[in-house]
Amino acid sequence: METMTPRALGYRMPAEWEPHEGTWLQWPQDKVYRGYELKLERIWLNMVETLHDHENVHIVVSGERQQDHIADQLVYHNIGLKNIDFYILPTNDVWARDNGPIFVVSEDGGVAITDWSFNGWGNRFSYDLDDQVPSLIGEQLDIPVFKAPMVLEGGAVGVNGKGTFLATRTSIIDAYRNPGMSQDEIESVLNAYLGVHHFIWLTGAGRGECDRWGDATDSHIDIIARFTDESTVLYNRSDNESDPRCSMLVKSYDELKDATTESGRPLNMVPLPLPDVHQTSKMTDWRRSTLADAAYSNYLIANNVVLVPVYGHADDERALKIIAEHFSDREVIGIEVVALIEHGGAIGCVTQPQPLPIRN
């Protein structure tokens, strides 16, 4: 582990639209739920098929048996093994965005990992294996690893690559994650490890309230609003007042419209529809609500493509069109994720981008 902080060494967290070396995935395993791999595997195959012509795909597997199975499936479905590699690492689940490494880059071509503590979204779920993933990946890649002194999940983080950090208080400044830490203390750590210096904090919604719509993350920002460039934000909006998410999203909008970027520029706000998707799986009986926390903003920006979750909903095409208008240099592709959203996430939640080193 490194002793100096990333910012002191010239590192920063890049925006997701900056060039990628690849994307990390943790493959589903039946040890999580019986039939989990079979239920979700088609979604993972679709993601790999869409990504591997544009960047590397790094797949975390439980062992050689699963690796061989996935390789066979990739060949059987005519996807092939181009730009695909495998890493045998122990994991608890599939949520690579939250427990995986958050990469940072430096202007001199350096790439490093920031390793944040992961505690299963405030001790809701098992996390002992997932918490080790960033440091183990760092060892395999032989790149610097900076151990950060707080809990942080990748889905809680939004950055524009220029120093602005967008997040909800409930998912970070939280007694179940970072007890005793003040907002100032947390901002100091975020500045030191991600290189951000301008903070936009939304109120969000905490546990209890989030359980009403099947959200175990306490309002991760990636299901509320996402940067598409340095000052444009796609935000989720619900006009259905009976939707339990509606009041939180209205408050988030009010907070966003008063916010600015690090340069003082007001945010360009673009609404996205919010699909009303309900769960059917008995695997999700931990939830108090049958409303799945579906959002089109839970997409992955990759080289040349944007992978957007779709739900077989009437708003799918409208959402894809809106997102495409803001990524004119990329092909926007819908990936059906109904089986995945029943477990609490979508495309952005199960993917972790690795940036390409900056070439000057």
C-alpha positions as CSV (number, residue, x, y, z in Angstrom):
1,M,0.0,0.0,0.0
2,E,1.1,3.5,-0.8
3,T,1.8,6.0,2.0
4,M,1.3,9.4,0.2
5,T,-2.2,10.3,-1.0
6,P,-3.2,10.1,-4.7
7,R,-3.8,13.9,-5.0
8,A,-0.4,14.6,-3.5
9,L,1.1,12.5,-6.3
10,G,-1.0,14.1,-9.0
11,Y,-3.8,11.6,-9.4
12,R,-7.5,12.3,-10.0
13,M,-10.6,10.3,-10.7
14,P,-11.5,10.6,-14.4
15,A,-15.0,11.1,-15.8
16,E,-16.5,7.9,-17.1
17,W,-16.6,9.2,-20.7
18,E,-12.8,9.5,-20.7
19,P,-11.0,6.7,-22.6
20,H,-11.2,3.2,-21.0
21,E,-8.6,0.5,-20.8
22,G,-11.5,-1.9,-20.0
23,T,-14.4,-2.7,-17.8
24,W,-14.5,-5.1,-14.8
25,L,-17.3,-7.6,-14.2
26,Q,-17.9,-10.1,-11.3
27,W,-19.7,-13.1,-12.7
28,P,-22.8,-14.3,-10.9
29,Q,-22.4,-17.4,-8.6
30,D,-25.0,-19.8,-7.4
31,K,-23.7,-19.6,-3.8
32,V,-25.5,-16.2,-3.5
33,Y,-28.9,-17.6,-4.5
34,R,-29.8,-21.0,-5.9
35,G,-30.0,-20.5,-9.7
36,Y,-28.4,-17.1,-9.6
37,E,-25.9,-17.7,-12.3
38,L,-28.4,-19.2,-14.7
39,K,-30.9,-16.4,-14.1
40,L,-28.4,-13.6,-14.7
41,E,-25.8,-15.0,-17.1
42,R,-27.5,-13.9,-20.3
43,I,-27.3,-10.3,-19.1
44,W,-23.5,-10.7,-18.5
45,L,-23.0,-12.3,-21.9
46,N,-24.9,-9.4,-23.5
47,M,-22.6,-6.9,-21.7
48,V,-19.5,-8.7,-22.8
49,E,-20.7,-9.0,-26.4
50,T,-21.4,-5.2,-26.5
51,L,-18.1,-4.2,-24.8
52,H,-15.3,-6.5,-26.1
53,D,-15.0,-5.0,-29.5
54,H,-14.3,-1.6,-28.0
55,E,-12.3,-2.2,-24.8
56,N,-10.9,-5.0,-22.7
57,V,-13.3,-7.0,-20.5
58,H,-11.9,-8.3,-17.2
59,I,-14.1,-11.0,-15.7
60,V,-13.7,-12.0,-12.0
61,V,-14.6,-15.7,-11.5
62,S,-14.7,-18.0,-8.6
63,G,-12.4,-20.6,-10.0
64,E,-11.2,-22.5,-13.1
65,R,-14.5,-24.4,-13.4
66,Q,-16.5,-21.2,-13.7
67,Q,-13.9,-19.7,-16.0
68,D,-14.1,-22.7,-18.4
69,H,-17.9,-22.5,-18.3
70,I,-17.9,-18.8,-19.2
71,A,-15.4,-19.3,-22.0
72,D,-17.5,-22.1,-23.4
73,Q,-20.6,-19.9,-23.3
74,L,-18.8,-17.0,-25.0
75,V,-17.7,-19.3,-27.8
76,Y,-21.1,-21.0,-28.1
77,H,-22.9,-17.7,-28.4
78,N,-20.4,-16.6,-31.1
79,I,-19.0,-13.8,-28.9
80,G,-15.5,-15.2,-28.8
81,L,-12.7,-14.4,-26.4
82,K,-11.2,-11.3,-28.1
83,N,-10.1,-8.7,-25.5
84,I,-11.4,-10.9,-22.6
85,D,-9.5,-12.1,-19.7
86,F,-10.2,-13.8,-16.4
87,Y,-9.2,-13.3,-12.7
88,I,-9.8,-15.9,-10.1
89,L,-10.8,-13.9,-7.0
90,P,-13.2,-14.7,-4.1
91,T,-16.3,-12.5,-4.1
92,N,-19.6,-12.3,-2.2
93,D,-21.8,-11.0,-5.1
94,V,-21.8,-9.2,-8.4
95,W,-21.8,-5.5,-7.5
96,A,-18.4,-4.6,-9.0
97,R,-19.2,-0.8,-9.1
98,D,-19.7,-0.7,-5.3
99,N,-17.0,-3.0,-4.0
100,G,-14.5,-2.9,-6.9
101,P,-11.5,-0.6,-7.3
102,I,-12.0,3.1,-8.0
103,F,-9.3,3.9,-10.5
104,V,-7.4,7.2,-10.6
105,V,-5.1,8.6,-13.3
106,S,-2.2,11.1,-13.4
107,E,-1.1,13.4,-16.2
108,D,2.2,11.6,-16.4
109,G,0.5,8.4,-17.5
110,G,0.0,6.7,-14.1
111,V,-3.0,4.6,-13.2
112,A,-3.6,3.5,-9.6
113,I,-6.4,2.1,-7.5
114,T,-8.1,3.7,-4.5
115,D,-9.2,1.0,-2.1
116,W,-12.2,2.1,0.0
117,S,-13.6,0.1,2.8
118,F,-16.8,-1.8,1.8
119,N,-19.2,-2.9,4.5
120,G,-22.1,-4.3,2.5
121,W,-24.1,-1.1,2.2
122,G,-24.0,-0.3,5.9
123,N,-23.8,-3.9,7.2
124,R,-26.9,-5.0,5.3
125,F,-25.2,-8.0,3.5
126,S,-22.1,-10.1,3.7
127,Y,-19.0,-8.3,2.4
128,D,-15.8,-9.9,3.7
129,L,-14.7,-11.2,0.3
130,D,-15.9,-8.2,-1.7
131,D,-14.0,-5.8,0.5
132,Q,-10.7,-7.5,-0.5
133,V,-11.3,-7.2,-4.3
134,P,-9.6,-3.8,-4.9
135,S,-6.3,-4.7,-3.2
136,L,-6.2,-8.2,-4.9
137,I,-6.8,-6.6,-8.3
138,G,-4.0,-4.1,-7.6
139,E,-1.7,-7.0,-6.8
140,Q,-2.6,-8.8,-10.1
141,L,-2.2,-5.6,-12.2
142,D,1.0,-4.6,-10.3
143,I,-0.2,-1.0,-9.9
144,P,-0.2,1.3,-6.9
145,V,-3.0,0.8,-4.4
146,F,-4.0,3.6,-2.0
147,K,-6.0,2.5,1.0
148,A,-8.6,5.2,1.9
149,P,-9.6,5.7,5.6
150,M,-13.4,5.5,5.1
151,V,-16.3,3.5,3.6
152,L,-17.3,4.4,0.0
153,E,-19.2,2.6,-2.7
154,G,-18.6,3.4,-6.3
155,G,-22.3,3.8,-7.1
156,A,-22.4,6.7,-4.6
157,V,-19.9,8.7,-6.6
158,G,-20.5,11.0,-9.5
159,V,-17.6,13.1,-11.0
160,N,-17.2,15.3,-14.0
161,G,-13.4,14.8,-14.2
162,K,-12.7,18.5,-13.5
163,G,-13.0,18.4,-9.8
164,T,-16.7,18.4,-9.1
165,F,-18.1,15.6,-7.0
166,L,-21.9,14.7,-6.9
167,A,-23.4,12.5,-4.3
168,T,-26.1,12.1,-1.6
169,R,-25.4,12.6,2.0
170,T,-27.4,9.5,3.0
171,S,-25.1,7.1,1.1
172,I,-21.8,8.5,2.5
173,I,-22.3,10.8,5.5
174,D,-24.0,7.9,7.3
175,A,-23.7,6.4,10.8
176,Y,-23.8,2.9,9.3
177,R,-20.9,3.5,7.0
178,N,-18.7,6.3,8.4
179,P,-19.8,6.8,12.1
180,G,-18.4,9.9,13.7
181,M,-17.1,11.5,10.5
182,S,-18.3,15.0,9.7
183,Q,-19.0,16.3,6.2
184,D,-15.8,18.3,6.3
185,E,-13.7,15.3,7.3
186,I,-15.3,13.2,4.5
187,E,-14.7,15.9,1.9
188,S,-11.0,16.1,3.0
189,V,-10.6,12.4,2.4
190,L,-12.4,12.6,-1.0
191,N,-10.2,15.4,-2.0
192,A,-7.0,13.6,-1.0
193,Y,-7.9,10.3,-2.7
194,L,-10.0,11.3,-5.7
195,G,-8.7,14.8,-6.4
196,V,-12.2,16.4,-6.2
197,H,-12.6,19.8,-4.6
198,H,-16.1,21.1,-5.4
199,F,-18.9,19.2,-3.7
200,I,-22.6,19.0,-4.7
201,W,-24.4,17.2,-1.9
202,L,-28.0,16.1,-2.4
203,T,-30.1,15.1,0.7
204,G,-31.1,11.7,-0.7
205,A,-33.1,9.2,1.4
206,G,-31.9,7.0,4.2
207,R,-32.6,3.4,5.2
208,G,-36.2,2.8,6.1
209,E,-37.4,5.2,3.5
210,C,-35.3,3.5,0.8
211,D,-36.7,0.1,1.8
212,R,-40.1,1.3,0.5
213,W,-38.8,1.1,-3.0
214,G,-36.3,-1.7,-2.7
215,D,-33.1,0.4,-2.5
216,A,-30.4,-1.1,-0.2
217,T,-27.9,1.7,-1.1
218,D,-29.5,4.6,0.8
219,S,-29.9,6.6,-2.5
220,H,-26.8,6.1,-4.6
221,I,-26.4,9.0,-7.0
222,D,-26.4,6.7,-10.0
223,I,-30.1,6.2,-9.5
224,I,-30.8,9.9,-9.2
225,A,-28.5,11.9,-11.5
226,R,-25.5,11.4,-13.8
227,F,-23.1,13.7,-15.5
228,T,-22.9,13.4,-19.3
229,D,-20.3,16.1,-19.7
230,E,-18.6,18.7,-17.5
231,S,-21.9,20.6,-16.7
232,T,-24.8,18.5,-18.1
233,V,-26.7,16.2,-15.7
234,L,-29.4,13.7,-16.6
235,Y,-31.8,13.5,-13.7
236,N,-34.6,11.1,-12.9
237,R,-38.1,12.5,-12.6
238,S,-41.3,10.9,-11.6
239,D,-44.7,12.7,-12.2
240,N,-46.5,9.9,-10.3
241,E,-47.1,11.3,-6.9
242,S,-48.0,7.8,-5.6
243,D,-44.5,6.7,-6.4
244,P,-42.6,6.6,-3.0
245,R,-39.5,7.9,-4.8
246,C,-41.3,11.0,-6.1
247,S,-40.7,13.4,-3.1
248,M,-37.0,12.5,-2.9
249,L,-36.5,13.1,-6.6
250,V,-38.3,16.4,-6.5
251,K,-36.1,17.6,-3.6
252,S,-33.0,16.4,-5.5
253,Y,-34.1,18.4,-8.5
254,D,-34.5,21.5,-6.4
255,E,-31.0,21.0,-5.0
256,L,-29.4,20.4,-8.4
257,K,-30.9,23.4,-10.1
258,D,-29.3,25.6,-7.5
259,A,-25.9,23.9,-7.9
260,T,-22.9,24.9,-10.0
261,T,-19.8,23.2,-11.3
262,E,-16.3,23.9,-10.0
263,S,-16.1,26.7,-12.6
264,G,-19.3,28.3,-11.3
265,R,-21.3,27.2,-14.3
266,P,-25.0,26.3,-13.6
267,L,-25.9,22.7,-14.4
268,N,-27.7,22.0,-17.6
269,M,-30.5,19.8,-16.3
270,V,-32.1,17.2,-18.6
271,P,-35.0,14.9,-17.2
272,L,-35.2,11.2,-17.7
273,P,-38.4,9.2,-17.3
274,L,-38.5,6.9,-14.3
275,P,-39.9,3.4,-15.0
276,D,-42.4,1.8,-12.7
277,V,-41.0,-1.8,-12.4
278,H,-42.2,-4.3,-9.9
279,Q,-40.4,-7.4,-8.6
280,T,-41.6,-11.0,-9.0
281,S,-38.7,-13.0,-7.7
282,K,-38.8,-14.8,-4.4
283,M,-35.1,-14.3,-4.2
284,T,-35.7,-10.8,-3.0
285,D,-37.8,-11.4,0.1
286,W,-35.5,-9.2,2.1
287,R,-37.3,-6.2,0.7
288,R,-40.3,-4.6,2.2
289,S,-41.6,-3.3,-1.1
290,T,-42.3,-5.0,-4.5
291,L,-41.2,-1.8,-6.3
292,A,-37.8,-2.3,-7.9
293,D,-35.5,0.7,-7.9
294,A,-35.2,0.8,-11.7
295,A,-33.6,3.8,-13.4
296,Y,-32.3,4.5,-16.9
297,S,-29.5,6.6,-15.3
298,N,-27.8,3.4,-14.2
299,Y,-25.9,3.1,-17.4
300,L,-22.2,2.4,-18.3
301,I,-20.3,4.8,-20.6
302,A,-17.7,2.8,-22.4
303,N,-15.5,3.4,-25.5
304,N,-17.8,4.1,-28.5
305,V,-20.9,2.7,-26.7
306,V,-23.2,3.4,-23.8
307,L,-24.9,0.4,-22.2
308,V,-28.3,1.5,-20.9
309,P,-30.6,-0.7,-18.8
310,V,-34.0,-1.3,-20.2
311,Y,-37.0,-3.0,-18.5
312,G,-39.6,-3.9,-21.1
313,H,-41.3,-0.6,-20.1
314,A,-43.2,1.9,-22.3
315,D,-40.5,4.5,-21.5
316,D,-37.5,2.4,-22.7
317,E,-37.3,3.9,-26.2
318,R,-37.8,7.5,-24.9
319,A,-35.0,7.1,-22.4
320,L,-32.7,5.6,-25.0
321,K,-33.4,8.6,-27.3
322,I,-32.7,11.1,-24.6
323,I,-29.4,9.5,-23.6
324,A,-28.4,9.2,-27.2
325,E,-28.8,12.9,-27.7
326,H,-26.1,13.5,-25.1
327,F,-23.7,10.8,-26.4
328,S,-23.6,11.6,-30.1
329,D,-20.1,10.1,-30.4
330,R,-21.3,6.7,-29.1
331,E,-23.8,4.1,-30.0
332,V,-26.4,3.8,-27.2
333,I,-27.5,0.2,-26.7
334,G,-30.3,-1.1,-24.4
335,I,-29.5,-4.2,-22.3
336,E,-32.6,-5.9,-20.8
337,V,-32.1,-6.2,-17.0
338,V,-35.5,-7.2,-15.6
339,A,-33.9,-10.3,-13.9
340,L,-31.1,-8.2,-12.4
341,I,-33.2,-5.2,-11.1
342,E,-35.0,-7.7,-8.9
343,H,-31.8,-8.0,-6.9
344,G,-31.3,-4.2,-6.5
345,G,-29.3,-2.9,-9.4
346,A,-28.7,-2.6,-13.1
347,I,-25.8,-2.1,-15.6
348,G,-23.9,0.6,-13.8
349,C,-24.0,-1.4,-10.6
350,V,-22.3,-4.4,-12.0
351,T,-19.6,-2.7,-14.1
352,Q,-16.4,-0.9,-13.0
353,P,-14.5,1.1,-15.6
354,Q,-10.7,1.0,-15.7
355,P,-9.3,4.2,-17.4
356,L,-6.7,4.2,-20.1
357,P,-3.5,5.9,-19.0
358,I,-3.3,9.6,-20.2
359,R,-1.1,10.0,-23.2
360,N,0.5,13.5,-23.5
